[in-house]
């Protein structure tokens, strides 16, 4: 029905079948966004690493390109329809710092730890007030040799320095395990590829994008 400049539409009731179809479509779109994020991160990181190794660019140029990469990832996240708040702040060096600049509690801060498990990278996400229990992780994943990645390995695997790694391992093709304490908080704060930038979002949205295995990883 057209009423001057206003168009009125009669929307039929949402049947159970149509509701299921809608949910299925949304899940498919979310998976597409995950693939786009992984591809952007993989392609550009490989380019940056190659240029860096060949000394084709300066340190300043390398930093600028990494910043551009962060922005592209955020654009993909925005297009996914997930609500989040981007926070630019002074350099942080601890989970307590991250909580303070985001106006959050330390137990809402997700720490992203890059490990080397049987010579392959693995990303473990634990909350700011928790510590990772390597023995639990080894048992849960059947890992024989497990250690924390050194600073050079962290950069090589994620393209980020220690303390600035985002929890989305799918961005750089690294599997993710998440401590189940995360399911108990309402919102999550995490680094966005820089120790001067954080993101805050709802826990349920965070878990949808994260797509990692949720298990008990914390040290008692």
C-alpha positions as CSV (number, residue, x, y, z in Angstrom):
1,X,0.0,0.0,0.0
2,X,1.4,3.4,-1.0
3,X,0.6,6.3,1.2
4,X,2.2,9.5,-0.3
5,X,6.0,8.9,0.3
6,X,5.4,6.0,2.6
7,X,5.2,2.4,1.4
8,X,3.4,-0.1,3.6
9,X,4.2,-3.7,3.2
10,X,2.2,-6.6,4.6
11,X,4.7,-9.2,5.9
12,X,3.3,-12.7,6.2
13,X,3.8,-14.6,9.5
14,X,7.2,-16.3,9.8
15,X,6.4,-20.0,9.7
16,X,8.7,-22.6,11.4
17,X,9.9,-23.7,7.9
18,X,10.8,-20.2,6.9
19,X,12.4,-19.5,10.3
20,X,14.7,-22.6,9.8
21,X,15.5,-21.4,6.3
22,X,16.4,-18.0,7.5
23,X,18.7,-19.4,10.3
24,X,20.4,-21.7,7.7
25,X,21.0,-18.7,5.4
26,X,22.5,-16.6,8.2
27,X,24.9,-19.5,9.1
28,X,26.0,-19.8,5.5
29,X,26.7,-16.0,5.3
30,X,28.7,-16.2,8.5
31,X,30.9,-19.0,7.1
32,X,31.4,-16.9,3.9
33,X,32.7,-14.0,6.1
34,X,35.0,-16.4,7.9
35,X,36.5,-17.6,4.6
36,X,36.9,-14.0,3.4
37,X,38.7,-13.1,6.7
38,X,41.1,-16.0,6.4
39,X,41.9,-15.3,2.8
40,X,42.6,-11.6,3.3
41,X,44.9,-12.4,6.3
42,X,46.7,-15.2,4.5
43,X,47.3,-13.4,1.2
44,X,48.5,-10.1,2.6
45,X,50.6,-11.6,5.4
46,X,52.5,-13.8,2.8
47,X,53.1,-10.6,0.7
48,X,54.3,-8.7,3.7
49,X,56.6,-11.5,4.9
50,X,58.1,-11.9,1.4
51,X,58.7,-8.2,1.1
52,X,60.2,-8.0,4.6
53,X,62.6,-10.9,4.0
54,X,63.8,-9.4,0.7
55,X,64.2,-6.0,2.3
56,X,62.0,-4.5,-0.3
57,X,60.3,-2.2,2.2
58,X,61.3,-0.1,5.2
59,X,60.2,-0.7,8.8
60,X,57.8,2.2,8.5
61,X,56.3,0.9,5.4
62,X,55.9,-2.6,6.8
63,X,54.1,-1.1,9.9
64,X,51.8,0.9,7.6
65,X,50.9,-2.1,5.5
66,X,50.1,-4.1,8.7
67,X,47.9,-1.3,9.8
68,X,46.0,-1.4,6.5
69,X,45.6,-5.1,6.9
70,X,44.0,-4.6,10.3
71,X,41.6,-2.2,8.8
72,X,40.6,-4.6,6.1
73,X,39.9,-7.3,8.6
74,X,37.7,-4.9,10.6
75,X,35.8,-4.1,7.5
76,X,35.0,-7.7,7.0
77,X,33.9,-8.0,10.6
78,X,31.6,-5.0,10.1
79,X,30.1,-6.5,7.0
80,X,29.2,-9.6,8.9
81,X,26.7,-7.7,10.9
82,X,28.3,-8.4,14.3
83,X,28.2,-5.5,16.6
84,X,31.5,-4.5,18.2
85,X,33.3,-1.5,19.6
86,X,36.7,-0.5,18.4
87,X,38.9,1.1,21.1
88,X,42.1,3.0,20.3
89,X,44.2,3.6,23.4
90,X,47.7,4.0,24.8
91,X,50.0,1.0,24.5
92,X,49.1,-1.8,26.9
93,X,51.4,-4.4,28.2
94,X,49.2,-6.6,30.4
95,X,45.6,-7.9,30.6
96,X,45.0,-5.5,33.5
97,X,46.0,-2.6,31.2
98,X,43.7,-3.9,28.5
99,X,40.8,-4.1,30.9
100,X,41.4,-0.6,32.2
101,X,41.5,1.1,28.8
102,X,38.3,-0.8,27.7
103,X,36.4,-0.1,31.0
104,X,36.1,-3.8,31.5
105,X,36.9,-6.4,34.2
106,X,40.1,-8.4,33.8
107,X,38.1,-11.6,33.6
108,X,36.5,-10.2,30.4
109,X,39.9,-9.8,28.6
110,X,40.7,-12.7,26.2
111,X,44.5,-13.4,26.1
112,X,45.7,-15.0,22.9
113,X,48.7,-17.3,23.4
114,X,50.6,-18.7,20.4
115,X,52.1,-22.1,21.1
116,X,54.0,-24.7,19.2
117,X,52.4,-28.1,19.5
118,X,54.3,-30.9,17.9
119,X,56.0,-28.4,15.6
120,X,52.7,-26.8,14.5
121,X,51.2,-23.5,15.7
122,X,48.2,-23.5,18.0
123,X,46.4,-20.5,19.5
124,X,45.0,-20.8,23.1
125,X,42.6,-18.2,24.4
126,X,42.3,-17.8,28.2
127,X,40.8,-15.0,30.2
128,X,42.9,-12.2,31.7
129,X,42.6,-13.6,35.3
130,X,43.5,-17.1,34.3
131,X,46.7,-19.0,33.4
132,X,47.0,-21.7,30.8
133,X,47.6,-25.3,32.1
134,X,49.9,-26.9,29.4
135,X,49.3,-30.4,30.9
136,X,45.6,-30.1,30.3
137,X,46.1,-28.9,26.8
138,X,48.5,-31.7,26.0
139,X,46.1,-34.3,27.3
140,X,43.1,-32.9,25.6
141,X,44.8,-32.6,22.2
142,X,47.1,-35.6,22.4
143,X,50.1,-33.3,22.1
144,X,53.6,-34.8,22.8
145,X,55.7,-31.6,22.6
146,X,54.2,-28.3,23.6
147,X,55.9,-24.9,24.3
148,X,55.2,-21.2,24.0
149,X,56.2,-19.7,20.7
150,X,59.1,-17.3,21.0
151,X,58.6,-13.6,19.8
152,X,59.9,-14.3,16.3
153,X,57.6,-17.3,15.9
154,X,54.6,-15.3,17.1
155,X,55.2,-12.7,14.4
156,X,55.8,-15.4,11.8
157,X,52.6,-17.3,12.6
158,X,50.3,-14.4,13.2
159,X,51.9,-11.3,11.8
160,X,51.6,-9.6,15.2
161,X,53.8,-9.1,18.2
162,X,53.2,-10.8,21.5
163,X,50.4,-9.0,23.3
164,X,48.7,-7.8,20.2
165,X,47.6,-11.2,18.6
166,X,43.8,-11.3,18.0
167,X,42.0,-14.4,19.2
168,X,40.7,-15.3,15.7
169,X,43.2,-17.9,14.7
170,X,41.2,-18.5,11.5
171,X,42.5,-15.1,10.4
172,X,45.9,-16.6,9.9
173,X,45.1,-20.3,9.5
174,X,46.0,-21.4,13.1
175,X,43.7,-23.7,15.0
176,X,42.1,-22.3,18.2
177,X,41.2,-23.7,21.6
178,X,39.3,-21.6,24.1
179,X,39.0,-21.9,27.9
180,X,35.4,-22.5,28.9
181,X,35.6,-19.7,31.4
182,X,34.9,-17.4,28.5
183,X,31.3,-18.7,28.3
184,X,30.6,-17.2,31.7
185,X,31.2,-13.6,30.8
186,X,28.8,-11.2,29.1
187,X,31.3,-9.3,27.0
188,X,34.8,-9.9,25.7
189,X,37.8,-7.6,25.2
190,X,40.7,-8.6,22.9
191,X,43.6,-7.2,21.0
192,X,43.0,-6.2,17.4
193,X,46.4,-6.8,15.9
194,X,48.0,-4.0,17.9
195,X,48.8,-3.3,21.6
196,X,47.2,0.2,21.0
197,X,43.9,-1.1,19.7
198,X,41.2,-3.4,21.2
199,X,37.8,-4.6,20.4
200,X,34.9,-5.2,22.8
201,X,31.9,-7.3,21.8
202,X,29.3,-9.6,23.2
203,X,30.5,-13.0,24.1
204,X,28.0,-14.9,22.0
205,X,29.0,-12.9,18.9
206,X,32.6,-13.5,19.7
207,X,32.2,-17.2,19.9
208,X,30.3,-17.3,16.6
209,X,33.1,-15.7,14.8
210,X,35.8,-17.5,16.7
211,X,34.7,-21.0,15.8
212,X,37.3,-22.6,18.2
213,X,37.0,-25.6,20.4
214,X,35.8,-24.7,23.9
215,X,37.5,-26.8,26.7
216,X,38.9,-26.5,30.2
217,X,42.4,-25.0,29.8
218,X,42.9,-23.0,32.9
219,X,45.4,-23.8,35.7
220,X,43.6,-24.6,39.0
